[in-house]
Amino acid sequence: MREGLSVYIASDEQPFTFAESRRFERFQKRYVNPQYRAVSRNTIRSDIIRVYNEMKNHLIQSFMNIQKISCTSDLWTGKNDLAYICVTSHYIDSHWMLNKRMLAFRPLTFPHTGTVIYQAIMDIFREYNITEKILSITFDNASNNVSAILKFKEFYDCKCVCHIINLIVQDGLTHIEESLVNIRLALKFITCTPSRVQAFGDFCATRNIPPRKFPLDMHVRWNSTYIMLQSPIDWQISKVFVQFLSIFYDASIACSGVYYPTSNLILRQLFNISCAFKEYRDYSILQQSIILMEQKFKKYFEDIPMLFCLAAVMDITIKLDTVKTIISRISDEMENFDLLQWWKAHEVTFPVLSIMARDLLTPPVSTVASESSFSTSGRILSERRTRLAASSLEALICLKDWSDADERDQEFVDSLEVDFTKFNIDDDQ
């Protein structure tokens, strides 16, 4: 009972005081277990640490049967002004299922140099006895991460593709900023006061049009600008740029998957982006943006890592003889093709190739898996809980991740995407 309660409190991001709530105690006694007795916050904290250590030991044991492990890592600063490092593992098990498990979420010693990051990650690898099993590690492009990459000479290093796409698109947005400002002002005019919202609703009603919300973007989140431009307003810049940005948006979504391989998708997504540059180059309103974006694109992808090319070879939906030059288009019937299950079915037929495929299809191409933990940590380490001990924070976040992993419920959904798709005005009323 107490073990299950500990896992629930961690996975549902409840405070330690949840178990001693009188309302929860009444609920348990009336509907679940008449013998239930409230558990104090100190007891539940100890239970959570105990369950965390037990599950951690079980994870360490399970890694003994894993062939290769790839990792992602990122840094985060909490509301207590402390920096934390998150390390997440990715591996394909004996059933050819791609798994994700968080390994650590703990404070990082200042200064946050490449050497400090390298030592912290290597300590975590040794803690889990997986140093010899690591195939690759994925970082974003922060300078200290780039410095750390140089020290991981025994592993493949991958730069976060989603972060690079963000840099590419941000360069393009600078040349249409004037148009974006006008769009923001127009949307603010409609939504800045209750009377204007009501007037707009009345206008829609007289024309039998469902009333809409108009989301505004955030400068640091290019995908929010893309969603804002999807608002049903008849501006040429909006229509054209939405069509153009959709290629980058789709690439970011495809590369952020948790339960399917992404290393084999990179060449296809890069090909789609290069085709978009060619297709939209003649639009006068996009010419300058595309020049800058293409320069940044070539800076990062002119030399494609061999790991991505080899992973593409293991994708049977891509013609082998075209991997070096051009990626073949996938037919509609192949969209739901499960590559890992294909290799599982042909493991006996291709014993050596299947070993290579298991390794090459494991590395994630983005740090979204690590970054998603920051949303969780931000809610757990709230302004009211800034004194939460580092050991307790790590136990809570890892327990939540491991519990979600058991249900294969670790897919990260961008909160902006969720909020901005709720455009109907009546939703909040």
N, C-alpha and C positions, 0 to 999 in steps of 0.2 A: 504493500500500500504506500509506504513512505517513499520507496524508490520511484514508483510511478508518479507520485505527487511531485517529487523533485524534478523529474524529467518534464512534467507538464509545466511547472513554474518556469523552468529555463526556456523551454520551447515556445511558450506563449508570452514570454517577456514580462512575467508578473514579478512584483516585488517579493522579497523574503517574507514580508508581513502577510502575504495572501493566505497562508495556511493557518494563521491565528485569527483570521477574520471571524467574527461571531455569525455573520450572515452565511459564510461558507460552512461553518460548523453546523448551523441549523439545517442547511440544505442537505448535508451529508447524513445527519441523524434522521431527518424526516423522509428522505427519498432513496438513500443509498445504503447506509450502514448505521443502525441505531447505536452501535458501540463506539462510533468515531469520537476521538478526542482531538482537540485543536493542537497543532504543532507550533512551537515557538519559532520565532525568526532565527534564533541562534541554532536551534536544532535543524531547521530546514537548510540553513547555510552549510552546516557540517554534512548533512546528507547529500547536498549537491556536490560538494567537494569529493566525498567518498564515491558517489556514482560516477563522477567525471573520471577519477583515477581508475576505477574498474573498467570503464568503457575505453579509456586510453590504453590500458594494458591489453585489452582484447584487440584493439586496432593494431598495436605493435605486433601482436602474435599473427594477425591476419596478413600483415605486410610480408611475413616470411614466405608466403605462398605467391607473392606477386613478382612478376618478371621485371618490369620496369615501371618507374613512377616519374611523372612530370609534375612540376610545381608552378604556381603563380605566387607573386609576392607584391605587396604594396604597403605604403605608409599612410597613417591617419593621425590627425591631431584632435584629441577629445576636448570636451568642454572644461576639463580640468587643466588644459594647456599642456598636457603630456603627449608625447608622440608614441604611437604604437605601430608595431610591425605585424602584419598578417601574412601567414604562409599557408597555402592550400595545396593539397595533393590531388592528382588526377591519375587514375589507373584503370586498366581493363582487367576484369577478373577472369576466372576460369570459365565462366558462362558467357564470356564476350559481352559483358555489360560495362559501360563506361561509368565510373564512380568518381565522386568528389568527396573529400574529407578535409576539413580544416585541421591543421596541425597545431597552430599556435596563434594567439592574439595577445601580445604582451608588450610592455613598455620597451622602447629602444633608447639605449644610452646616448647621450649627447657627447660630441657632435655627430650628426647623422651623415657621416662620410661613407664612401664606398667600402672602406675597410671595416667599419663598424657594422654595416648592413651585411657584408659577407660573413663576418664572424658570427653574427646573430643567427643567420640562416643555417650556417654549418653546425652550430650548436643544436639547433632544432632537428636537423637531419640525424645527428649522432644520438640525440635523445630518443628518436624513433627507430634507430638502427637501420637506416635506409640510405646511408651515404653512398654505398656501392650500387644502389638500385636507381639512382637519379639519372634520368636521361636528358631532361631539359628544364629550364626555368625561364619564366616569362615575366618581364618587368614593363613598366611604362618608360617614357623617355626622359624622365627627370635626370639631371646631371649626376646626382649621387648614385642613382640606379645604373646609369651608363658606366660609371666608375666601378661599381660592384661587379657588373657583367664581365669586365676584363679579368677579374680574379677567379671567376668560375671557369677555369680553363678546361676542366675535365667534363663539363656539361655543355650541351647545346644551349645557346642563349637565343631567346626570341623577344622581339620588341612587340609591345601590345599594338595589334593592328587597329583596334578601335580608337586608341589614343592617336595614332598617326592619321586616321581618317578625320578625327576631330581637328587636328592641326591643318589638314588640307582644306577642309570646309571653312574653317575660321578665316583662312587667307582669302578665300573667295568672297566671304560675306563683307569684307572691308570695302569692296568696290561697289556694293549695292546698298551701303549703309544709308545713304540719303533716301532711297526708296523705302527701305525698311522703317525709317523714322516716320515717314508719311503714313505708312500702313499702321504703325503703332498708334499714332495720333488719331487716325480715323476710328480705330477700334476703341480707344479710350473715350472718344467722344460719345460713342453709343452706350458705353457701360459705366461711365464715371459717376452717374447719379441714379437713384432709384426711379426718378421720373422719366429719365431717358430710356432706361431698361423697359419700363412699362410702356412707354410710347413705341418703342421698337416692337414689343410684344403685340401691341394693338395693330401696328402696321402689318405684321406678319399674319395676324388673325384675319384681317380684311382681305388678304390675298391667299388664304388657305395654305400658308407656308408655316411649317413647324418653327417656333421661336428657337433661336440658337444662342449659345454662349460663344464668345470670341476670346480665345486664350491669348495672352501676351507671352512673349518669349523672355528668356533669361540670357544675358550676354555670354555667360560661361557655358551654356548648354545649347549647342547648335541644333540639336534635334528638337528643342522647343521652338526654335525659329522655323524649322521645317513644318512642325505641326501648326504653328500660327499661320503660316502661309497657306495652309489647307482650308482656312476659313472661306466660306462661299462668297467671296467678293470678286467682282469682275475686273481685276487688274492684270495687265499683260505680264508685268514683272513677277507677280505672284504665281500665275499659271505656269509660266516658263520655268521659273526657278524651282517650283515644287516638282515638276517633272524631272528636272535635272538632279535635284537633291535626293529624289526617291532612290536613285541608284546607290548613293552613299548610305542612306538610311537602311535600305535592305541589306547592304553588305555588313553594316554594324550589327544588325539583328542576327544575321546568319552566323557571324563570327563570335557571338556571345552565348552560344549554346552550352549546356552543361552535360546533357546525356547523349550527345552524338558527337562524332569526331569533327573537328574544325580545321585541323592542319591540312586536310585534303581539299578544303574549300577555297583556300587563299588564291590560287592561280585563277580559278573561275571568277572570283570576285574582282580581282585586279584586271582581268580581261574585260569584265563588264564596265568597270570605271574608265579604262582606256577608251573603250568604244563610246562612252558618254562624252568624253572630251571631244572626240572626233565628230560626233553627231551634233553637238550644241555649239561648236566653235564658231559657226557662221552667224549666230544670234548676236547682234550688236550689243545688247544689254548684258551679255555674258562674256564677251571677248576678253576684257581685262581680267575678270575673275578667273577664267579658265587658264590664262597665261600663268598667273600666280599659283593656282592650284596644281597645274601640271608640273611646274618647277618643283614644288614640294613633293609631289607624287614620285617624280624621278629621283629626287634626293634619297628617298627611303627605299624605293622598290626597283631601282635600276639593276641592282644586284640582289636577286631573289635568293634567300637562304636555301641551301641544298635540301634541308629538312623538309621544306614545303614541296619541293619538286619530287622528292622520293615518296612523300605521303600521297601526292597526286597519282603517282604510279600505282599505288595500292588501291586506288579508287577505280573499280572496274567500270564505272559509268563514264570514265574519261578514256578516250582512245590513247593507248600507249604511244603510238607514233606521232601524236600531236602535242604531247606534254611540253616538249622543248620549244614549241613555236606558238601554238594556238590551242585554246581549250574548246572542245566540242560542246555544242549546245545540248542540254539534256532534254529529252522528250517528256511530255506531260506525264506519261505513265510511270516515269522513273522518279517523280518528285518525292514519293513516300518510300523510296527504296531504303532498306535498312542495311547499310554496308557491313556493320559488325556481325549481324546475323548471317550474312552471306559468307563471311570468312569462317564463322563457326560451323556452318554447314559443309564447308570445303576444307576444313582443317586437316582432315586425314589425306585428302587428295594433294594438298600443297603444304606439307609439314614445315618446310623451311620458310617458304614465303609467308605462311601464317604467323610465324614468330616475328618476322620483319614487320608484317602489317600491324600486329599487336603493339609493337614499339612505336612505329611511325604515326599511327593514328591516335596515339594517346595525347601528345602535347597540345594544350589549348593555345590559341593564338591571341587571346585577350586576357586582361587581368580582371575582367568583370566578376569572376568567381570570388576574388579577394575583395574587390571594391564593394560588392553587395553586402559584405559583412559590416561595412562601415555604417550602412543604414540601420542595421540591427544594433551595433554598438552605440550609435547616437541616441537610440531610444532607451537602451539600458542604462548608459552612462549619462542620464539626463541631468539638468541643472540641480535637481534635488538629490542626485546620487553621485555627485562628483568625488566623494570620498570613498567610493567603492574600491575595495582592495583589488590590486591587479590580478591576484590569484582567483578571486571570486569572479571578476569580469571575464577572464579567460575561460573559466569553467562554465559560466552561463552561456557564452557565445559558442563554444565548442559543443556543449551538450545540445543546444538548439540545432546546430548544423548536423550533428550526428543523428539526432532524432528525426529531422527532416529527411536525411539521407535514407533512413530505413523505409520511409514512405515514398522515396524518390520525388520529393517535393522541394527541391532546392533551386528550381528555375528562378532566375532573377528577373523581375518585371520592373522596368523603369517607372518610378512613381509619376514622373511627368507625363509619360504616355498614358497611364491610367487616368490621371486627373484631366488631361486635355481631351480625352475622348468622350468625356461626359459633357457634351455641349448643350443638352436640353435644359432650358432654363428651369423647368419645373422639378428637376432632379433634387435640388437642394431644399425644396419647399415642402 
